[in-house]
Amino acid sequence: MTQQYIDKVDLVGRVGQTLEIRYFESGAMKTSLTLAVKPPYRSETPLYFDLELWGNIAQVAAD
C-alpha cells in the first residue's frame, strides 16, 4: 500500500488588496488575493503570499 502525504499550512494575516473574483463558463469560481502575514519578530517586514482560491473556498473568501 502506498502512503500519501498531505502538506498543510495555516496562514493568518490580512488581505492586502481588493479581491479579484472570476466566474468561468463551466460554473467554476476563482478568487485571487494577496495575504500579508506578520513574522514572529517585530523588526521583520511582513511576508506576502499571492493566493488563488477555487470552488467553495473562493465563495467563502468573496463573502
N, C-alpha and C positions, 0 to 999 in steps of 0.2 A: 504494500500500500504506500502510495506517495504522500508525503506531508506537504501541506500548503501553509505558507506563512503569510500573514497579513500585517502590514505595517500600519500603525495608527499614530496620527499626530493630532494633538489638540492645540489649536491656536486661539488665544484670547487677545483681542485687540479692538481697534476702532477702524471703521470703514473710512478710507482716506479720500474717496471721491464719490461722485454720483454713480449709482449702479447702472450698468448697461444691460438692458433686457432685450433678448431677441427671441422671436417666435418663428418656427420653421413650418413649412407646408405639411410635414409629417405629424405636426401637433407637438413636437418636442419644444422645450423651452430651455434657454441658456441665459444665465446671469453672470456677468463679469464684474469683478470688483477688486480693489486694492485694499489690503488689510495691513494696518500699522500695528506692530507688536513691540511693546516696550521690553527691552532686555532686563535681566535681573539687577544689573548695576546701573545706577542713576547717571553716571558720566557718559554712558554709551548712547549713540543715536538710535532711534527706532529702526527696527527691521521691517521692510516692506515686502509683502507677498502678493503676487498677482494670482487671483483665483478665478476659476471657471466652474460654475455650479450647473448641474443638469437635472432635469426632471423635477421631482417633488421638492428636493432641497433648493433648487433655483426658485421655486414658487414661495417657499418659506422665507428666503432671503429678500425677495421682492416685496413681500407683505410687510 
